Amino acid sequence: MTLNPRFLKTLALLLPLMLAGCQTTMQRIADCKVGDWNMIGHKDGVAGENQNFGERKDFCASYETDKGKVDSAGNYLAGWVQGNWDFWSGRGVSDGRLALPVSQFEVRLASDEVRKHNTPVNRPAYEAGWNIGNGEYWNGLGKRDGTAGLPLAGQTEHARNSAQGKQIRFDESSYVAGWQTGNRTFWQDAGFSDARNGLPDSEFKSRAAKARAAGVQVLEDAYHSAWNAELINYWKNLGTQDAVSGKEFGLRRAEAKQKGLKILESDYRAAWEERLAVYWRQVGTDDGYGKPFQLEERMANAARDGVFVIGRSRALYTEAWDAQNARYCTVENAFEFGRANSGMAIEVCQGPLRDRLKHAFVSGQDYANAAVRHARAASDANELYARLDDLQRQLGRLEREIRGELERKDRVVNDDTRRQDRRREQERHELIDAINRIDRMAADAGRQADRLEREMQRLRRDIFLN
C-alpha cells in the first residue's frame, strides 16, 4: 500500500509533538506514583499553569499511593503558590540582569507564554526577582570597571547617569561591592604579570603611585600574594627551559641580582632536575627501539646538545633503554619487519634471542612471498570458476536448444538438419571438454591457494616454537 505524501508530511510534523505528549504523560504518571503533591503543585506553578488540583487528582486516581492521599489539596496549593512565585521571579531576575526597566513586567503580561497558559499574575514576585537581577547587573558592571583599574568615584557617577538613561534603578551598594572585587582582581593581575615577566615586587611602588594619582584604591596585599605565588612558577619555568638549553643557574642568579629580583634556587633546581630526568628517560626510550646502548656517547655530548648530566642520568637512561629494547626485540616484531621487508637491527638484541629473531625475520619474508602467491592462486581460482559458470550456462542453453529441436513435431529430417545436429553435438562435446578442463584447473588453483594459506599459518605459528 502506498501512503499519501501529504499524510506522511503531516505525520512527520505531528510525531515530535506526539512523543513529547507521551513523555509528559509518563512523567505525570511517575509523579502520581511518588505521591508528592507539593512537588506536583510546584511543577504546575513554575510552568505558568493555573491551579488545576481537580484535574490532577482525577488523573492520579489510578496511580497514586496511600502516601499521596494525605492532605493532597493543601500540599498541592502550597507547592503551586511557590511555583507561581518562582515563575514570575525567574523572569524578573532575567529582565533585571539585562538592564531592562521594571516596566518590562507589562511586556511579560502580553507575551504568548503567559497568554497561552493564562498564567495568574504575580507582580510582587516579578519585582522581587527584578531587584535581584538588577543587583547582579550592577555588581557585574562594577566588577568589570574595578578589574579595568578605573576609579570608584568617577565610575559610580558614570554608572548612575547610565541608570537614568536606561530608566532603571541604580543599585549603588551592588556596584560598589562588584567594583571592590574587581579592584582586588586588578591588583592580583598586576602582581601576577610582574612576576611572570621576572620583574621585582618593587614595581608595586610605581604602580601604587599611578593608581593613587588616578583615584584608584591600592591593595598591596593582593599584589604581593599574587606576585609571590607566580614567582615560584617563574623560577620553575626558567629551570625547565635552562635544563635543555645549556644555560647555567649562575647566569640566572646574576640577572636576578641585577634586577633586584628575589631568587628561588630550590624551585629552579627542582624543575631543572625534573626536566633533565624527562630528557634522559626520553633519549633512553628513543635509543632503545632499534639503536645500540649509547649512554656514554650521550653523556660525552651533553654540553654540545645543550643538556646536563645529573646523578640519575645513567639509571634513567638504562631503565628506559632496557624497557624499550625488550619491546623491540620480540619474535612478533622480527616477523613483521621481515614481512614488510624492512631492516631490523637484530645486533642490538641480547645474544640468546638473535637466532630466534633471525628465524622469525626470515619467516616473515617467506610469509610475504607466500601471501603474494596465495593472492595470485585465489584470484586464478576465482577467475576459473567464473569461466566455468559461464561455460555451464552455455552448455545448458545448447542442450535445451538440441532437445527442443528434436522434440519439434514439424521437424524435417534431411541432410541440412543432420549437419546442424552434428554441429550442435560437436559444440556440446567441445563445451563438455572445456568444462572438465577448466574444472580441473580451478580445483588445482583452489588447492594451491589452500596449501599456501596453510603454509602462511605454519610460518606465523612456528616463530614461537624455536
Protein Blocks (a to p, Z undefined) as FASTA:
>chain_A
ZZdfklmmmmmmmmmmmmmmmmmmmmmmmmmmnopaklmmmmmmmnopacdfkmmmmmmm
mmmcfklmgoklmmmmmmmmmmmmmmmmmmmmmmmmnopafklmmmmmmpmklmmnopac
dfklmmmmmmmmmmmmmmmmmmmmmmnopafklmmmmmmmmmmmnopacdfklmmmmmmm
mmmmmmmmmmmmmmmnopafklmmmmmmmmmmnopacdfklmmmmmmmmmmmmmmmmmmm
mmmnopafklmmmmmmmnopacdfklmmmmmmmmmmmmmmmmmmmmmnopacfkkmmmmm
mmmnopacdfklmmmmmmmmmmmmmmmmcfklmmmmmmnopacdfklpcfklmmmmmmmm
mmmmmmmmmmmmmmmmmmmmmmmmmmmmmmmmmmmmmmmmmmmmmmpmkbccdfklmmmm
mmmmmmmmmmmmmmmmmmmmmmmmmmmmmmmmmmmmmmmmmmmmZZ
